[in-house]
Amino acid sequence: MHSMENLFKGKKRDMSDVEMRAKAHVLQQIRNKASKSMGDKLSGMKKITVASDDPEGLKAGLEKAEEVVDQMPDEMSPMVEECKTPEEVDQKIAELEALKAKMLEEGY
């Protein structure tokens, strides 16, 4: 909170302590809301970092990253299959509901 108060020092007019605390509180709420919003969008993401001090190493790292991504199970791919009987439809619905529950548990 003190870092927020430092933002207001040296302005054209001096603010009272009450004004400064109120403004800092509002800014803190805005920051928290933005942070929570971004956290929700990023919660299911995966990350690969490639770093190198030379171009050849960077290319090799990028190729390795592509291999890793290609080997990952594709849980997000659509399940496209034709069902020929009502029983197959019921079975597919059960499988999709199980997948949905698993994804919700993992935070997707």
Backbone as a chain_set.jsonl record, in Angstrom:
{"seq": "MHSMENLFKGKKRDMSDVEMRAKAHVLQQIRNKASKSMGDKLSGMKKITVASDDPEGLKAGLEKAEEVVDQMPDEMSPMVEECKTPEEVDQKIAELEALKAKMLEEGY", "coords": {"N": [[0.823, -1.181, 0.0], [2.032, 1.196, 0.637], [3.645, 1.745, -1.552], [1.801, 2.525, -3.426], [0.966, 4.914, -2.315], [3.189, 6.495, -2.704], [2.977, 7.138, -5.373], [1.345, 9.326, -5.472], [2.608, 11.477, -4.347], [4.113, 14.695, -4.682], [2.428, 15.804, -6.561], [0.434, 18.303, -8.287], [-1.357, 19.443, -6.449], [-1.541, 19.039, -2.974], [-2.685, 16.095, -1.431], [-5.02, 15.089, 1.024], [-4.532, 12.8, 3.765], [-6.693, 11.058, 3.876], [-7.812, 11.272, 1.289], [-5.649, 10.305, -0.184], [-5.4, 7.652, 0.778], [-7.904, 6.661, -0.001], [-7.772, 6.867, -2.808], [-5.583, 5.181, -3.291], [-6.657, 2.783, -2.372], [-8.71, 2.328, -4.238], [-7.186, 2.058, -6.596], [-5.747, -0.227, -5.907], [-7.806, -2.11, -5.776], [-8.587, -2.146, -8.464], [-6.238, -3.115, -9.63], [-6.111, -5.688, -8.437], [-8.454, -6.839, -9.46], [-7.918, -6.848, -12.221], [-5.672, -8.493, -12.236], [-6.761, -10.911, -11.294], [-8.557, -11.437, -13.338], [-6.836, -11.852, -15.543], [-5.437, -14.017, -14.553], [-7.38, -16.023, -14.55], [-7.705, -16.448, -17.275], [-5.254, -17.465, -17.982], [-4.927, -19.801, -16.614], [-5.127, -22.471, -17.588], [-3.101, -22.751, -19.371], [-0.152, -23.946, -21.016], [3.466, -23.979, -20.958], [6.463, -23.455, -22.765], [9.84, -22.832, -22.701], [12.444, -21.465, -24.594], [15.809, -20.891, -24.771], [18.914, -19.449, -25.702], [22.361, -18.63, -26.319], [23.299, -18.369, -28.846], [22.422, -18.383, -32.364], [22.267, -20.971, -33.539], [21.926, -22.718, -31.397], [19.482, -21.77, -30.502], [17.809, -22.435, -32.656], [17.999, -25.238, -32.497], [16.839, -25.613, -29.992], [14.241, -24.693, -30.502], [13.4, -26.617, -32.343], [13.416, -28.871, -30.688], [11.428, -28.078, -28.881], [9.205, -28.108, -30.57], [9.058, -30.869, -31.05], [8.422, -31.778, -28.478], [5.906, -30.613, -28.12], [4.496, -31.86, -30.177], [4.443, -34.463, -29.193], [2.812, -34.312, -27.026], [-0.213, -35.3, -25.384], [-3.247, -34.802, -27.036], [-5.624, -33.548, -25.603], [-7.463, -31.62, -25.997], [-8.444, -31.809, -28.537], [-11.11, -32.092, -30.883], [-13.593, -34.614, -30.538], [-14.398, -36.508, -32.994], [-16.545, -38.658, -34.214], [-18.624, -41.033, -35.743], [-21.687, -42.11, -34.582], [-23.609, -45.0, -34.622], [-25.689, -46.218, -33.361], [-28.208, -45.751, -30.783], [-27.118, -46.54, -28.335], [-24.383, -46.252, -28.726], [-24.289, -43.489, -28.937], [-25.082, -42.754, -26.327], [-22.896, -43.836, -24.923], [-20.788, -42.282, -25.947], [-21.564, -39.764, -25.022], [-21.282, -40.191, -22.264], [-18.491, -40.572, -22.145], [-17.614, -38.03, -22.973], [-18.672, -36.454, -20.925], [-17.156, -37.402, -18.787], [-14.611, -36.582, -19.616], [-15.018, -33.828, -19.585], [-15.437, -33.393, -16.836], [-12.9, -34.098, -15.881], [-11.329, -32.135, -17.09], [-12.359, -29.841, -15.884], [-11.572, -30.277, -13.263], [-8.836, -29.993, -13.564], [-8.649, -27.361, -14.108], [-9.209, -26.185, -16.597]], "CA": [[0.0, 0.0, 0.0], [2.907, 2.362, 0.697], [4.119, 2.054, -2.896], [0.724, 3.273, -4.075], [0.961, 6.266, -1.761], [4.3, 7.218, -3.323], [2.547, 7.617, -6.68], [0.599, 10.568, -5.354], [3.445, 12.555, -3.803], [4.686, 15.598, -5.659], [1.433, 16.221, -7.536], [0.205, 19.741, -8.263], [-1.96, 19.822, -5.171], [-1.358, 18.022, -1.955], [-3.905, 15.394, -1.046], [-5.079, 14.728, 2.437], [-4.3, 11.367, 3.997], [-7.923, 10.333, 3.544], [-7.893, 11.204, -0.168], [-4.572, 9.44, -0.652], [-5.748, 6.262, 1.09], [-9.053, 6.281, -0.833], [-7.291, 6.671, -4.164], [-4.748, 3.983, -3.281], [-7.548, 1.634, -2.219], [-9.379, 2.11, -5.528], [-6.186, 1.527, -7.518], [-5.443, -1.593, -5.482], [-8.933, -2.945, -6.198], [-8.504, -2.276, -9.922], [-5.112, -4.008, -9.897], [-6.497, -7.038, -8.04], [-9.46, -7.332, -10.394], [-7.228, -7.125, -13.484], [-4.815, -9.654, -12.015], [-7.628, -12.092, -11.211], [-9.096, -11.671, -14.677], [-5.785, -12.442, -16.364], [-5.12, -15.328, -13.994], [-8.393, -16.965, -15.007], [-7.473, -16.76, -18.681], [-3.986, -18.157, -18.138], [-4.819, -20.937, -15.706], [-4.983, -23.76, -18.254], [-2.07, -22.69, -20.397], [1.115, -24.644, -20.828], [4.547, -23.09, -21.349], [7.765, -23.992, -23.131], [10.805, -21.748, -22.839], [13.637, -21.787, -25.364], [16.806, -19.84, -24.597], [20.25, -19.798, -26.163], [23.189, -17.452, -26.568], [23.661, -18.311, -30.261], [21.3, -18.745, -33.24], [22.181, -22.418, -33.773], [21.325, -23.295, -30.191], [18.08, -21.371, -30.482], [17.114, -23.276, -33.643], [17.923, -26.591, -31.937], [15.853, -25.556, -28.914], [12.908, -24.581, -31.103], [13.06, -27.933, -32.897], [13.099, -29.741, -29.54], [10.132, -27.646, -28.361], [8.193, -28.631, -31.483], [8.945, -32.3, -30.783], [7.708, -31.948, -27.211], [4.507, -30.265, -28.35], [3.906, -32.908, -31.015], [4.296, -35.684, -28.401], [1.84, -34.106, -25.947], [-1.545, -35.806, -25.705], [-4.116, -33.712, -27.477], [-6.899, -33.689, -24.901], [-8.376, -30.569, -26.413], [-8.911, -32.02, -29.901], [-12.514, -32.516, -30.929], [-13.821, -36.045, -30.711], [-15.295, -36.633, -34.13], [-16.827, -40.042, -34.554], [-20.029, -41.257, -36.045], [-22.351, -43.117, -33.768], [-24.633, -45.621, -35.458], [-26.823, -46.681, -32.554], [-28.448, -44.922, -29.597], [-26.206, -46.957, -27.281], [-23.1, -45.604, -29.002], [-24.463, -42.071, -28.59], [-25.035, -42.68, -24.861], [-21.527, -44.104, -24.499], [-19.979, -41.112, -26.299], [-21.955, -38.703, -24.081], [-20.644, -40.511, -20.984], [-17.059, -40.294, -22.295], [-17.423, -36.581, -23.011], [-18.928, -35.928, -19.58], [-15.986, -37.737, -17.973], [-13.542, -35.688, -20.052], [-15.37, -32.492, -19.089], [-15.174, -33.376, -15.387], [-11.444, -34.111, -15.698], [-10.818, -30.82, -17.485], [-12.757, -28.879, -14.858], [-10.71, -30.52, -12.097], [-7.496, -29.494, -13.879], [-8.717, -25.919, -14.224], [-9.353, -25.685, -17.964]], "C": [[0.869, 1.247, 0.0], [3.414, 2.733, -0.692], [3.063, 2.823, -3.674], [0.71, 4.723, -3.591], [2.084, 7.101, -2.374], [3.937, 7.759, -4.701], [1.913, 9.004, -6.612], [1.423, 11.734, -4.829], [3.987, 13.412, -4.936], [3.71, 16.024, -6.737], [1.188, 17.72, -7.366], [-0.436, 20.207, -6.964], [-1.75, 18.682, -4.196], [-2.698, 17.397, -1.604], [-3.841, 15.112, 0.447], [-4.813, 13.232, 2.565], [-5.513, 10.546, 3.604], [-8.057, 10.187, 2.034], [-6.856, 10.235, -0.731], [-4.903, 7.97, -0.401], [-6.917, 5.783, 0.232], [-8.608, 5.995, -2.259], [-6.439, 5.406, -4.266], [-5.604, 2.727, -3.177], [-8.239, 1.311, -3.545], [-8.394, 1.525, -6.54], [-5.822, 0.078, -7.182], [-6.561, -2.543, -5.907], [-8.901, -3.178, -7.702], [-7.384, -3.255, -10.291], [-5.464, -5.457, -9.573], [-7.489, -7.642, -9.025], [-8.818, -7.688, -11.742], [-6.357, -8.371, -13.357], [-5.638, -10.942, -11.978], [-8.173, -12.442, -12.59], [-8.055, -12.327, -15.58], [-5.409, -13.831, -15.859], [-6.105, -16.382, -14.443], [-8.131, -17.384, -16.448], [-6.214, -17.596, -18.874], [-3.898, -19.47, -17.376], [-4.598, -22.277, -16.406], [-3.869, -23.808, -19.282], [-0.837, -23.493, -20.005], [2.213, -23.759, -21.396], [5.801, -23.887, -21.694], [8.678, -22.791, -23.332], [12.018, -22.249, -23.603], [14.594, -20.614, -25.211], [18.16, -20.338, -25.073], [21.037, -18.519, -26.396], [23.67, -17.38, -28.011], [22.493, -18.797, -31.12], [21.151, -20.247, -33.461], [21.528, -23.123, -32.583], [19.848, -22.972, -30.082], [17.263, -22.213, -31.458], [16.936, -24.695, -33.113], [16.878, -26.635, -30.82], [14.435, -25.465, -29.44], [12.463, -25.911, -31.705], [12.671, -28.902, -31.786], [11.736, -29.376, -28.962], [8.999, -28.153, -29.254], [7.98, -30.127, -31.273], [8.138, -32.556, -29.518], [6.223, -31.671, -27.398], [3.814, -31.341, -29.171], [3.647, -34.191, -30.23], [3.271, -35.53, -27.278], [0.494, -34.706, -26.342], [-2.468, -34.636, -26.026], [-5.497, -33.89, -26.877], [-7.93, -32.682, -25.382], [-8.931, -30.8, -27.821], [-10.365, -32.483, -29.887], [-12.623, -34.017, -31.167], [-14.869, -36.215, -31.811], [-15.399, -38.112, -34.481], [-18.307, -40.141, -34.867], [-20.554, -42.361, -35.15], [-23.519, -43.662, -34.574], [-25.846, -46.093, -34.677], [-27.015, -45.74, -31.371], [-27.507, -45.275, -28.446], [-24.827, -46.317, -27.47], [-23.15, -44.116, -28.664], [-24.384, -41.899, -27.075], [-23.617, -42.892, -24.337], [-20.636, -42.89, -24.78], [-20.298, -39.946, -25.367], [-21.295, -38.939, -22.722], [-19.144, -40.218, -21.031], [-16.782, -38.791, -22.274], [-17.676, -35.944, -21.65], [-17.76, -36.22, -18.649], [-14.807, -36.828, -18.33], [-13.791, -34.271, -19.542], [-15.064, -32.384, -17.593], [-13.671, -33.33, -15.117], [-10.856, -32.731, -16.019], [-11.178, -29.759, -16.44], [-11.915, -29.038, -13.602], [-9.318, -29.932, -12.316], [-7.491, -27.99, -14.102], [-8.79, -25.372, -15.649], [-10.538, -24.777, -18.058]], "O": [[0.483, 2.261, -0.581], [3.595, 3.915, -0.984], [3.395, 3.681, -4.493], [0.471, 5.643, -4.373], [1.925, 8.311, -2.541], [4.528, 8.74, -5.152], [1.946, 9.759, -7.584], [0.964, 12.876, -4.87], [4.282, 12.91, -6.021], [4.139, 16.566, -7.756], [1.676, 18.331, -6.415], [-0.083, 21.264, -6.442], [-1.782, 17.509, -4.567], [-3.712, 18.086, -1.494], [-2.775, 14.928, 1.035], [-4.867, 12.496, 1.58], [-5.372, 9.453, 3.056], [-8.378, 9.105, 1.543], [-7.146, 9.449, -1.634], [-4.704, 7.133, -1.282], [-6.929, 4.636, -0.215], [-9.017, 4.997, -2.853], [-6.567, 4.647, -5.227], [-5.312, 1.719, -3.82], [-8.338, 0.144, -3.925], [-8.738, 0.592, -7.265], [-5.615, -0.74, -8.079], [-6.29, -3.659, -6.35], [-9.16, -4.289, -8.164], [-7.56, -4.115, -11.154], [-5.149, -6.358, -10.351], [-7.381, -8.815, -9.384], [-9.145, -8.718, -12.332], [-6.312, -9.201, -14.265], [-5.246, -11.948, -12.569], [-8.24, -13.615, -12.959], [-8.376, -13.268, -16.307], [-5.097, -14.719, -16.652], [-5.716, -17.523, -14.694], [-8.316, -18.549, -16.8], [-6.122, -18.359, -19.835], [-2.897, -20.179, -17.48], [-3.928, -23.145, -15.845], [-3.715, -24.804, -19.988], [-0.534, -23.683, -18.827], [1.942, -22.886, -22.22], [6.153, -24.853, -21.018], [8.333, -21.85, -24.045], [12.556, -23.315, -23.307], [14.23, -19.471, -25.49], [18.513, -21.501, -24.874], [20.462, -17.458, -26.64], [24.374, -16.439, -28.378], [21.655, -19.557, -30.635], [20.031, -20.747, -33.562], [20.689, -24.008, -32.75], [19.054, -23.795, -29.627], [16.16, -22.653, -31.134], [15.867, -25.289, -33.254], [16.116, -27.598, -30.721], [13.525, -26.086, -28.891], [11.297, -26.291, -31.594], [11.712, -29.662, -31.923], [10.967, -30.262, -28.591], [7.956, -28.578, -28.756], [6.845, -30.603, -31.312], [7.278, -33.437, -29.485], [5.38, -32.41, -26.89], [2.669, -31.695, -28.891], [2.725, -34.936, -30.562], [2.9, -36.518, -26.643], [0.1, -34.63, -27.506], [-2.45, -33.609, -25.348], [-6.428, -34.327, -27.554], [-9.131, -32.874, -25.193], [-9.807, -30.054, -28.258], [-10.789, -33.188, -28.972], [-11.834, -34.602, -31.91], [-16.07, -36.079, -31.573], [-14.452, -38.721, -34.98], [-19.128, -39.412, -34.311], [-19.928, -43.409, -34.992], [-24.313, -42.907, -35.136], [-26.907, -46.34, -35.252], [-26.094, -45.013, -30.997], [-27.137, -44.4, -27.663], [-24.188, -45.897, -26.505], [-22.175, -43.551, -28.167], [-23.697, -41.0, -26.589], [-23.187, -42.203, -23.412], [-19.82, -42.514, -23.938], [-19.393, -39.215, -24.963], [-20.805, -37.998, -22.098], [-18.585, -39.681, -20.075], [-15.832, -38.336, -21.637], [-16.981, -35.005, -21.261], [-17.408, -35.387, -17.814], [-14.089, -36.361, -17.445], [-12.856, -33.594, -19.112], [-14.494, -31.39, -17.143], [-13.22, -32.607, -14.229], [-9.992, -32.232, -15.298], [-10.371, -28.875, -16.153], [-11.579, -28.051, -12.948], [-8.693, -29.434, -11.379], [-6.423, -27.4, -14.27], [-8.463, -24.207, -15.878], [-10.83, -24.252, -19.132]]}, "num_chains": 1, "name": "protein.A"}
